[in-house]
């Protein structure tokens, strides 16, 4: 590979590293803003993030394909049932987090 091509790849690698470093610094700043919180509050934040990430996770979720194949459903049926189930899990998890937040804070 010619030197000028390697130089470009090296520059791309440096830029990627700098971006990753900036991202890590930003996450550190976010984490510092939670220093005054107790363990329960931190756990509730984690559970609420997990509840939000569960909402509408369908085709990229391996469970979507496993359930569909094991139960003999086509993609449309699996999408309908999986979306409802995941949405209910997400909403009820968030409600539980809200209730626990009221109780413990």
QUIWO-V67951 format. One line per field, one symbol per residue. ss: DSSP state (H for helix, E for strand, C for the rest). phi: phi as a letter, one per 40 degrees, with the letter a starting at -180 (. if undefined). burial: # if it has 24 or more other ideal C-beta (glycine too) atoms within 12 Angstrom, else .. A space follows every 50 residues. Layout:
ss: ???
phi: ???
burial: ???
This chain:
ss: CCHHHHHHHHHHHHHHHHHHHHHHHHHHHHHHCCCCCCHHHHHHHHHHHH HHHHCCCCCCCHHHHHHHHHCCCCHHHHHHHHHHHHHHHHHHHHHHHHHH HHHHC
phi: .cdccccccccccccccccccccccccccccccccccccccccccccccc ccccdfcbcccccdcccdcccgccccccccccccccccdccccccccccc ccccb
burial: ...........................................#..##.. #..##..#.....#.............#...##..#..##..##..#... .....
